[in-house]
Amino acid sequence: MNAVPNPCQSVGPNSLQTECFLAASQKADKDLNAYYGKLRAHLEADDLKKLQVAQRLWVQFRDANCTAEYSLYGGGSAGPTVRAACIEALTRQRTTELRTMYDWVLEK
């Protein structure tokens, strides 16, 4: 929830923030999958396999990291909002990382 930029910063009550972060995390996931799809079409087989391994490990990290953050709230009402915000922020960050690493491949 504290990641900058926060797409749901001024949404209002907790329930509306949860809905906002769920929608934002779905958009971030869609953006990541779209970029990943472009990469799949441009990478050599060996490079694609390496990216797939990295991506599977990243998903495990994201899920474990967001579960750890969620558990800090002891199952309270803020937990779902925090988890959705965590997933959104890390997914958006991953797309940025992939762009930094691979944009040049798409440009050649």
MIGURO-93413 format. One record per residue (C-alpha): residue number from 1; x, y, z. Coordinates in steps of 0.02 Angstrom, whole numbers, always signed. Example, Ala and Ser with C-alpha at 12.3 -4.5 7.8 and 13.67 -1.06 7.14 Angstrom:
! MIGURO-93413
<1; <+615; -225; +390>>;
<2; <+684; -53; +357>>;
END
This chain:
! MIGURO-93413
<1; <+0; +0; +0>>;
<2; <+149; +113; +25>>;
<3; <+232; +80; -142>>;
<4; <+253; +232; -252>>;
<5; <+161; +261; -363>>;
<6; <+8; +196; -272>>;
<7; <-139; +182; -393>>;
<8; <-265; +179; -249>>;
<9; <-194; +311; -133>>;
<10; <-343; +426; -125>>;
<11; <-483; +299; -148>>;
<12; <-558; +309; +26>>;
<13; <-617; +174; +147>>;
<14; <-530; +7; +164>>;
<15; <-663; -89; +67>>;
<16; <-645; +28; -82>>;
<17; <-455; +18; -71>>;
<18; <-465; -172; -76>>;
<19; <-573; -167; -232>>;
<20; <-456; -39; -311>>;
<21; <-300; -141; -274>>;
<22; <-382; -301; -337>>;
<23; <-424; -213; -501>>;
<24; <-251; -134; -509>>;
<25; <-167; -302; -477>>;
<26; <-269; -380; -618>>;
<27; <-215; -240; -734>>;
<28; <-33; -259; -680>>;
<29; <-45; -447; -713>>;
<30; <-122; -417; -884>>;
<31; <+18; -293; -927>>;
<32; <+151; -416; -868>>;
<33; <+75; -559; -968>>;
<34; <+62; -451; -1124>>;
<35; <+245; -403; -1113>>;
<36; <+296; -582; -1073>>;
<37; <+200; -639; -1227>>;
<38; <+296; -517; -1336>>;
<39; <+459; -582; -1265>>;
<40; <+412; -763; -1299>>;
<41; <+393; -721; -1482>>;
<42; <+566; -640; -1493>>;
<43; <+680; -746; -1384>>;
<44; <+787; -892; -1439>>;
<45; <+735; -1058; -1362>>;
<46; <+876; -1063; -1233>>;
<47; <+845; -883; -1178>>;
<48; <+659; -917; -1166>>;
<49; <+689; -1068; -1054>>;
<50; <+797; -962; -939>>;
<51; <+664; -828; -931>>;
<52; <+530; -958; -893>>;
<53; <+633; -1025; -747>>;
<54; <+661; -849; -681>>;
<55; <+477; -806; -701>>;
<56; <+420; -962; -606>>;
<57; <+539; -920; -465>>;
<58; <+482; -739; -465>>;
<59; <+299; -794; -446>>;
<60; <+349; -901; -297>>;
<61; <+443; -753; -222>>;
<62; <+298; -633; -252>>;
<63; <+172; -749; -173>>;
<64; <+282; -789; -23>>;
<65; <+327; -606; +2>>;
<66; <+146; -549; -5>>;
<67; <+92; -689; +112>>;
<68; <+225; -633; +236>>;
<69; <+163; -454; +226>>;
<70; <-18; -511; +243>>;
<71; <+24; -611; +400>>;
<72; <+87; -453; +485>>;
<73; <-96; -401; +497>>;
<74; <-149; -560; +586>>;
<75; <-296; -592; +472>>;
<76; <-371; -422; +511>>;
<77; <-477; -320; +394>>;
<78; <-324; -233; +318>>;
<79; <-246; -400; +267>>;
<80; <-336; -422; +100>>;
<81; <-299; -243; +51>>;
<82; <-116; -262; +96>>;
<83; <-101; -426; +0>>;
<84; <-183; -354; -157>>;
<85; <-73; -198; -145>>;
<86; <+82; -305; -126>>;
<87; <+39; -411; -278>>;
<88; <+2; -256; -380>>;
<89; <+164; -168; -333>>;
<90; <+277; -319; -360>>;
<91; <+194; -364; -525>>;
<92; <+212; -186; -588>>;
<93; <+393; -187; -530>>;
<94; <+425; -353; -620>>;
<95; <+361; -281; -783>>;
<96; <+480; -135; -762>>;
<97; <+624; -255; -728>>;
<98; <+585; -358; -882>>;
<99; <+575; -201; -989>>;
<100; <+745; -146; -923>>;
<101; <+820; -315; -963>>;
<102; <+734; -357; -1128>>;
<103; <+670; -201; -1218>>;
<104; <+825; -201; -1327>>;
<105; <+779; -376; -1388>>;
<106; <+611; -313; -1449>>;
<107; <+691; -163; -1534>>;
<108; <+813; -260; -1642>>;
END
